[in-house]
Amino acid sequence: MTAARNRVTPLGDIVATPLRGAWTGNRGGRIHSGREIVRFHASDLWITCALEFRGWWSEQWQPNHFTWLFFHDEAVSFAAGHRPCALCRRGSYDAYRQGWADELGVEVPSAKEMNAQLHGERIVRGTHRRRFHPMSWGSLPDGVFVLVDDSPWLVHREELVSWTSDGYGPRRRMPHDGTASVITPPSTVAVLRSGYPVQIDASADG
């Protein structure tokens, strides 16, 4: 069977690949027509959800229903600009909010506040073009994605691990000096720096 176009890359693109996802989620509404993706997003509510919750089940590609998307792991979903769902991932949602507050020195944010800030950090306003953020290599925690040679690489255990539509691949030494072009939104980078236990697929360990 041909893979459906409902997998999300670290750059936020929606592609067709057989790579299985550890998480599902959506972008605030319906972005499909039939079995085709026809919009980049429906609102600024970009969330990552558990594959199973309370035995609920929902058919793919339903008319007048939000579009299910899938992520290889949580690090990929964070790089794409999504955050944990407050319903099916309440513990992760609360940990994410607390990490946000602790690292950014603000009150614990509401979902609406996080959605608005993340939306401005992930894409250039009025477009679908990704924003990249210059940060020092030494400031990057595990779980962050960076752009190297126009491709996404994961920061993991002081190395960089390449990511493709087939999953994690070769690795290289992570620089310690200079500036990185960071894909993961800065607010989520702060959450990761706070110690949030991001889920990374075991294949990243080599």
QUINORPE-V158749 format. One line per field, one symbol per residue. burial: b if it has 24 or more other C-alpha atoms within 12 Angstrom, else e. Layout:
burial = ???
//
This chain:
burial = eeebbbbbbbbbbbbbbebebbbbbbbbbbbbeeeebeebbeebbbbbbbbeeeeeeeebbeeeebbbbbbbbbbbbbbbbbbbbbeebeebbbbbbbbbbeeeeeeebebeebbebbbbbbbeeeeeebbbbebebebbbbbbbbbbeeebbbbbeebbbbbbbebbeeeeebeeeeebbbbbbbbbbbbbbbebebbbbeebee
//
